[in-house]
Amino acid sequence: MLRVYTGQIGKYHGADALDITIKSAPPEGRPFAPDRWDMVLGAKRGRVSQDAYRAYYLDLMRESYR
């Protein structure tokens, strides 16, 4: 089983860190970066619930897997 943990890239600098932010992800992190600023900013500003964001992100990951 693969376990993935998230954290703020500015606070964690371990060898296994991977930036997956929409703004600054390197090529290897881009497949995991969200593609919609409205969802990202909505979640940051409290206009999009964590449950809604998780559902959106899970759909995005499923689609990219295909």
N, C-alpha and C positions, 0 to 999 in steps of 0.2 A: 504494500500500500504506500502511495506517495502522500506525504503530508506537506502542505504549503502553509507558511505563516506570513502574515502581513505586518508591516510596520512602517514608520515614517523613515524614508530613505535618508533624511537629514540627521536622524538620530542613530541609525544603525549602519555600520560600515564593514560588516563581516565579509569574508571572502565569498559567501554564498548570496550576497545581496544582489538584487536585480531591480533596476528602476523600471517600473511599468506605468509611469505617469503619462498622461496624454500629451503633456508639454515637452518632456525631455527624455523619453525612453530611447535607449540605444537600439540598434537594429534587432538584437536578440530579445529585447523586452517589448517591442511593438506588437507582437501577436497577442499580448496580454493587456495592452493598454486600452482603456475605454475609448470609444470613438465619437462620443457625443458630449460636447462641452455643457449642454443644457442639463444633462444628467449629473455630471461631475459638480458643476457649480450649484445645482439644485440641492444635491446632497450636502455639500459644504455649508450652504446657507439655510438648511433646514426646511426647504420647500419640497424636497423629495425624501420620503422615508427610507430608512435603512432597508426595510423589507422590499420596497419597490426597486431600490438600487441593486440589491442582491439579485432579484429576479431578472432585471435587465442585464446585469453582468453575466449571470449564469447562461442566459439565452445567447449572449454575445460569444461566450466561450464555447458553447455547444455548436454554434454556427461556424466558428473559426476552425473547430475540430473537423467538421465535415469537409 
